[in-house]
């Protein structure tokens, strides 16, 4: 990288680094003080001397050795870095910084300055690559977006906290919910499913909706995104298979209640065309964002969601259709498919948790399901199921029994980390992309609770 792309003065606070090290290495330091060490990395310190002392400190903490100047000196000698800090005299100079007692604020300053430096280097790298024409504009933008999304994901950890401290915030959230002021769940529009989900999809959850091809999982998920945009707040739909125009036509057919084939061919009477025009007006008011890029990585999705939040405010729901089509970043070509899918599902879960929103991702099922009598899906039928099953808070299967006009549909809530599981019977009209809950079902009398908060209907 050429030096002239980098400012001569980078964000730094050497005094904060020195004071932080003096505080966490002081004789009176306790476990709460040492906890702040885990919030930082070696490269967060800009001064080489401070970086070496920080590495030595982590060695002592990992060994369970008492921390003071002599043990730090020994650790630096073992790693051959004592000369880097100026010998024992240089070490004592570092440790002579101000001991402020609570280094949490200093850790935040150091982390913030480090992130700003990383942003500068990311921007300089983009300028350098663009000037050298090292790739197409689209490739450079994708790489820069992935890097920015990665930086966005790097958040300072909260660390270990007492339950009493946690309770202050937890009770505040409960009181907001009791008074109707809390952030609502995203309703699915299916009352029984919403009850099992305790009000719908919640912030931070990763929801997997899986089915065999052609069953209607995309239709059902689109309806969830549309409902979020109508009732809660902005929703974002990443359609990796259908174009944005095709998604729009599906939504218009659903809102107008018109057969999708007749809509696409224009075989409509005057009244039906008027209903389509009304659907268009409704869609113009709908806070639903659609991205139809076919090749996209999780960091790119995250970067686009972050930009959408900055522009539109809170995003209530993110829908990705579908998981197996998500592209892996460069350099992961040698991964097995199971490892690749695992990295993707974990990235989506982290995005949901860090951004505080539910993320719904569609997934395919293995072909083995077709060989089983009845074809009723289970968790092991998820393609490359291990990681998906582990990362997901909720797993829902859309299952069809029979064919043609006599077919019946059911939603199988197979995993629900925070509540009940069960079955919801549906009526489907796929010509107008509509799913409705049947009224004929009855509630099971017994619920057998499984370990870890998951339940199964008996």
Buried (B, 14 or more C-beta within 10 A) or exposed (E): EEEEBBEEEEBBBBEBBBBBBBBBBBEEBEEBBBBBBBBBBEEBBBBEBBBBBBBBBBBBBEEEEEBBBEBBBBBBEEEEBBEBBBEBEBBBBBBEBEBBEEBBEBBBBBBBBBBBBBBBBBBBBBBBBBEEEEEEEEEBBBBBBBBBBBBBBEEBEEEEEEEEEEEEEEEEEEEEEEEEEBBBBBBBBBEBBBBBBEBBBBBBBBBBBBBBEEBBBBBBBBBBBBBBBBEBBBBBBBBBEBEEEBBBBBBBBBBBBBBBEBBEEEEBEEEBBEBBEEBBEBBEEBBBBBBBBEEBBBBBBBBBBBBBBEEEEBBBBBBBBBBBBBBBBEEEEEEEEBBBBBBBBBBBBBBBBBBEBBBBBBBBBBEEBEEEEEBBBBBEBBBBBBBBBEBBBBBBBBBBEEEEEEEEBBBBBBBBEBBBBBBBBBEBBBBBBBBEBEEEBEEEEEBEEEEEEBBBBE
